[in-house]
Every structure is written in C-alpha cells, then in structure tokens.
C-alpha cells in the first residue's frame, strides 16, 4: 500500500534524488499494477531512472493547478521551456541567456515579453524553480533566484532528460483543444464508445484525486455505478489506498483514518484549516436552528454577505485562540482566505451571485472545548 501512496503523493520519483523510494516502489509495482491499469485507468511509467503515475483526474478542479504558479503567463513559459528542453540531450548544459532568448521568440506572438519587468522575471523564476524541484533542470552554476532580482544575471543549467516524461499522453489529437472543457467533452465522447471502461475509471479516479464526488440526481451514471458496486469499490480502494468509502444521497467521500493519512489532508495542524472547521460547525448550528435550509440537492445557498457574517461571527467569538496573523487580519482578506480554502476542498462553490455550500462542509467540523471562553487572556 505504501508504494502506490508514494506515487500518489509525488509527481514522480527520480532514482538520482531518492534512490531508496525508487527501489521500494519499483519492487512493489507488481502488487498494484493491475489496480492502476484496470480500476484507475492510469499509465504507469517506469524507466531505469524514473517512476511516474500519470494521475489524470476524472474532472478538472481549480486546486489541481501548479501551486507555485500565480499567473497564466507562468504556464505559457513552462510550455515553452518544455519545448526548449525537448531539443536538448540528456546532461547537455546551456545558459539562462540562451533560454530566455528562446522564450521571447516563442511567446512574442502571444504576449509581450520584457525581461526588464520585475513581475515577468519573477514569473520565469517561478517556472525555473518548479523545473528544478522536479529535477527536470539541474543548476550547475549560479542561481535562478538572482535573475528575479536583476536582469542580465547568468546561470548555467544542465538538462536531466526527465522533462520528456512531464506531459501526459493522450490517445487522440488534442491540438485543436481550446480549454480544459474540451478534454472532458472528448472523454464523454469516448464514454459512448466504451461505456463500462471509461465509467469505471472515472468513478475510481474521482475519490482518488479529489475531496468529493458529487451528482445532481439519482440517474447520474457514475452514482449508479458507485452504489451498485460499492462493495467492490470499497474493497479495492481500501486494499490499495487505505481508508473507507462514505456514500450519501448526492455525494461520496473517500475518508482516511486520522492515524493513517497521506498526501494533502484536511483538517491538518495549521490555523486556516482549524478556523474553517469552526466555520463549518457554525453552518451546521445555523442549519439545525432552521436559520439556513438545504435545497433539494442537499446544498445550502447563501448570499456572500451572509457567509461573511458567519465567518466574522467565528472570529469575534474565538479570535483569542487564533494566531496573531488571523486574529489581526482584515475582514475582507480573512473571508477571502476561508472561501478559497473551502473551494479547494470542494466545500464551497460560487454560483452566479450566491455561494453554494457543498456537502463536504458537513463532513468535518470543529469546536473548542465547551468551557473555553475564547478570551485573549487564555492565549
């Protein structure tokens, strides 16, 4: 079980950076390869130097982006750098000045590139550091960060050859695709040709890569499969990934035990997850008191101002237990942080002019001890 978890937690495992994990996972491949191929429908890449599980999700979610990236430009630069590295031999060295000239030429038809701009240099630095973190680039001399501080700084890099395994493989031509929606549309077209295979993969992929699986009505094909095959889904997921399957009227969750968590988990030992559990508890209190109601689809719709009021109410009641940063944070920033975190865990979604509180918000809630008064003197 721990071997497949290693592949789920990491984009890939490189032999030259983590030899112990590389051999541990490689020797365990035979135990989970069938599950990966048949249930998840993912491609497992294993070479003499690298192991990678192509974790293509069932549905695209905002939290699945590269966490270090801040702008669309970051992704554009990444694509160009991958093209640049494609033409380099393994262990071939090159200068940063050569690379940025290539980036400028390739992107000039799509956006203005000006390396005297601090924000554009920082964008490039973020991408370079991301490539370094995944071992696609190795700094031989200098520092990528220095270019962010001043244009004209030189750095010598070495191509490791791993970049050719970065992009996922697709069965058809995607050159005409314009957005992530085209990928899901293409998957639905494949579903009509191979109904069982694609559906099975999608049902297993969603809980393996996302906090929740939702459906709008009882005729949803994924929910029907999940309910009919819940014993097998629970058995396979539990055997290979650990945890348990919870199925509700319009949602399903793969829940890990507190002492057996891996990857990104909620809640965790940090201030923002802690106060989000308080907000979720406050929503539950309001629901039980009848001040909030569930729609037919078991979701709660709130005006943004009403949600902000719930968050601020928690702040006023419990701020004495919060860290200085969150205790003194401006109201707008606090509410934004809570909303963004809840969105990333599929607890909340913006729909037109309202906020939709999703069932995941009711799975985990938190309270301080009943005898705790919340005063700053108790800190």
KEDO-311314 format. One record per residue (C-alpha): x, y, z. Coordinates in steps of 0.2 Angstrom, whole numbers, padded with zeros to 4 digits, always signed. Layout:
// residues N
XYZ
...
This chain:
// residues 379
+0000+0000+0000
+0014+0012+0004
+0022+0010-0013
+0007+0016-0023
+0004+0030-0010
+0022+0036-0014
+0017+0038-0032
+0001+0047-0027
+0010+0059-0016
+0024+0064-0028
+0023+0069-0046
+0036+0056-0050
+0051+0048-0041
+0068+0050-0048
+0082+0037-0044
+0096+0050-0043
+0086+0061-0030
+0078+0047-0019
+0086+0030-0023
+0078+0022-0008
+0060+0027-0013
+0063+0022-0031
+0068+0004-0027
+0055+0002-0014
+0041+0007-0026
+0049-0002-0041
+0049-0018-0032
+0031-0016-0027
+0024-0012-0044
+0018-0030-0047
+0006-0028-0031
-0004-0013-0038
-0001-0013-0056
-0017-0021-0061
-0027-0009-0049
-0019+0006-0058
-0022-0001-0075
-0040-0008-0073
-0048+0002-0060
-0040+0019-0061
-0035+0018-0080
-0019+0027-0077
-0002+0024-0086
+0012+0019-0075
+0029+0024-0082
+0045+0015-0075
+0062+0018-0083
+0079+0015-0076
+0079+0032-0069
+0061+0037-0065
+0044+0031-0059
+0028+0041-0063
+0010+0038-0062
+0000+0048-0074
-0014+0054-0062
-0026+0061-0075
-0042+0066-0064
-0060+0062-0068
-0064+0081-0068
-0054+0096-0068
-0054+0106-0052
-0046+0123-0049
-0035+0116-0035
-0026+0104-0047
-0015+0118-0054
+0003+0120-0050
+0003+0128-0033
+0018+0139-0036
+0011+0147-0051
+0002+0163-0050
-0002+0169-0067
-0007+0161-0084
+0010+0168-0090
+0019+0155-0079
+0010+0141-0088
+0014+0148-0105
+0033+0150-0100
+0033+0132-0094
+0026+0125-0111
+0040+0135-0120
+0053+0128-0108
+0047+0110-0111
+0049+0113-0130
+0067+0120-0127
+0072+0105-0116
+0065+0093-0129
+0079+0098-0141
+0092+0096-0128
+0102+0080-0125
+0102+0072-0108
+0116+0081-0097
+0118+0094-0110
+0122+0111-0102
+0115+0128-0108
+0115+0146-0102
+0100+0156-0095
+0103+0169-0108
+0100+0156-0122
+0084+0150-0114
+0076+0167-0111
+0080+0172-0129
+0071+0156-0135
+0056+0161-0123
+0055+0178-0130
+0055+0172-0148
+0042+0159-0145
+0030+0170-0135
+0031+0186-0144
+0016+0181-0155
+0005+0179-0140
+0011+0191-0127
+0023+0205-0123
+0039+0199-0116
+0050+0212-0107
+0064+0205-0095
+0066+0222-0088
+0049+0220-0079
+0051+0213-0062
+0035+0203-0062
+0040+0195-0079
+0057+0190-0072
+0048+0183-0056
+0037+0173-0067
+0051+0165-0076
+0060+0161-0059
+0044+0153-0053
+0044+0141-0068
+0063+0138-0067
+0062+0134-0048
+0047+0122-0052
+0058+0113-0065
+0072+0112-0053
+0061+0105-0039
+0055+0091-0051
+0073+0088-0056
+0070+0092-0074
+0084+0105-0073
+0099+0105-0063
+0108+0121-0058
+0127+0119-0062
+0132+0136-0058
+0123+0152-0052
+0105+0154-0045
+0089+0156-0054
+0083+0167-0040
+0097+0180-0045
+0088+0183-0061
+0072+0188-0052
+0082+0202-0043
+0091+0209-0058
+0090+0206-0077
+0106+0200-0085
+0111+0188-0072
+0119+0172-0079
+0115+0154-0074
+0122+0138-0081
+0110+0123-0081
+0110+0105-0085
+0096+0096-0094
+0092+0079-0084
+0081+0072-0098
+0066+0070-0086
+0056+0084-0095
+0051+0072-0109
+0040+0062-0096
+0032+0078-0089
+0017+0080-0101
+0003+0067-0100
+0000+0056-0115
-0017+0056-0124
-0025+0043-0136
-0031+0056-0148
-0026+0073-0156
-0028+0087-0144
-0020+0101-0155
-0037+0109-0158
-0042+0109-0140
-0045+0127-0133
-0049+0124-0114
-0050+0110-0101
-0068+0108-0106
-0063+0100-0122
-0054+0086-0113
-0069+0082-0103
-0080+0083-0119
-0068+0071-0128
-0070+0059-0113
-0089+0059-0114
-0087+0055-0132
-0076+0041-0128
-0089+0035-0115
-0102+0032-0128
-0090+0020-0137
-0083+0011-0121
-0097+0014-0108
-0091+0002-0095
-0072+0005-0096
-0072+0024-0095
-0085+0025-0082
-0076+0013-0070
-0060+0023-0072
-0069+0039-0069
-0078+0033-0053
-0061+0027-0045
-0052+0042-0051
-0063+0055-0043
-0061+0049-0024
-0043+0045-0028
-0039+0063-0033
-0052+0074-0026
-0060+0078-0009
-0078+0073-0015
-0088+0065-0029
-0105+0074-0032
-0120+0071-0043
-0136+0081-0046
-0149+0067-0047
-0152+0049-0044
-0150+0045-0063
-0132+0050-0063
-0122+0036-0071
-0107+0037-0060
-0118+0037-0044
-0127+0022-0050
-0111+0013-0054
-0104+0018-0037
-0120+0012-0027
-0122-0004-0036
-0103-0008-0035
-0100+0000-0018
-0094-0017-0010
-0081-0019-0024
-0076-0001-0025
-0074+0000-0006
-0064-0016-0006
-0052-0011-0020
-0049+0006-0013
-0047+0000+0004
-0034-0013-0001
-0023-0002-0011
-0026+0015-0004
-0032+0013+0014
-0047+0022+0021
-0066+0019+0019
-0080+0024+0007
-0094+0035+0013
-0109+0037+0002
-0123+0049+0004
-0139+0054-0005
-0129+0065-0018
-0111+0064-0013
-0097+0051-0009
-0081+0053+0000
-0065+0043+0002
-0061+0045+0021
-0044+0042+0028
-0041+0037+0046
-0033+0051+0057
-0018+0040+0061
-0016+0034+0043
-0016+0050+0032
-0005+0054+0017
-0004+0067+0004
-0014+0084+0007
-0026+0081+0021
-0040+0091+0029
-0040+0096+0043
-0022+0097+0047
-0011+0106+0060
-0012+0124+0054
-0023+0139+0058
-0033+0141+0042
-0039+0123+0042
-0043+0125+0060
-0054+0140+0058
-0063+0133+0043
-0069+0118+0054
-0076+0131+0065
-0085+0140+0051
-0092+0123+0045
-0098+0120+0063
-0106+0137+0063
-0115+0132+0047
-0121+0116+0055
-0128+0126+0070
-0137+0138+0059
-0144+0124+0049
-0150+0114+0064
-0158+0130+0071
-0168+0132+0055
-0159+0149+0050
-0152+0140+0035
-0160+0127+0024
-0155+0114+0012
-0161+0114-0006
-0167+0098-0014
-0150+0094-0020
-0144+0094-0002
-0134+0110-0004
-0135+0127+0005
-0136+0143-0005
-0131+0159+0004
-0128+0177+0000
-0110+0182+0001
-0114+0194+0015
-0122+0181+0025
-0107+0169+0023
-0096+0183+0028
-0106+0186+0043
-0104+0168+0049
-0085+0169+0047
-0084+0185+0056
-0095+0178+0070
-0082+0164+0072
-0068+0177+0073
-0077+0188+0086
-0081+0173+0097
-0064+0163+0095
-0051+0175+0090
-0042+0173+0107
-0037+0155+0101
-0031+0161+0084
-0014+0165+0079
-0009+0184+0078
-0009+0184+0059
-0028+0178+0058
-0033+0187+0074
-0027+0204+0066
-0031+0200+0048
-0043+0212+0039
-0060+0206+0037
-0060+0205+0018
-0044+0195+0017
-0050+0183+0031
-0066+0180+0022
-0057+0178+0005
-0044+0165+0013
-0058+0155+0021
-0068+0155+0004
-0053+0150-0006
-0048+0136+0006
-0066+0129+0006
-0066+0130-0013
-0050+0120-0014
-0058+0106-0003
-0074+0106-0013
-0084+0113+0002
-0090+0129-0007
-0093+0135-0024
-0098+0151-0032
-0114+0150-0042
-0119+0166-0051
-0122+0179-0036
-0123+0166-0022
-0112+0154-0013
-0116+0136-0013
-0111+0126+0002
-0107+0109-0003
-0110+0093+0007
-0091+0091+0011
-0093+0106+0023
-0103+0094+0034
-0091+0080+0034
-0079+0088+0046
-0082+0102+0059
-0073+0108+0074
-0077+0115+0091
-0066+0122+0105
-0069+0114+0122
-0086+0119+0130
-0078+0128+0145
-0066+0138+0134
-0072+0156+0133
-0062+0162+0119
-0054+0177+0128
-0036+0183+0123
-0031+0181+0141
-0032+0162+0138
-0019+0163+0125
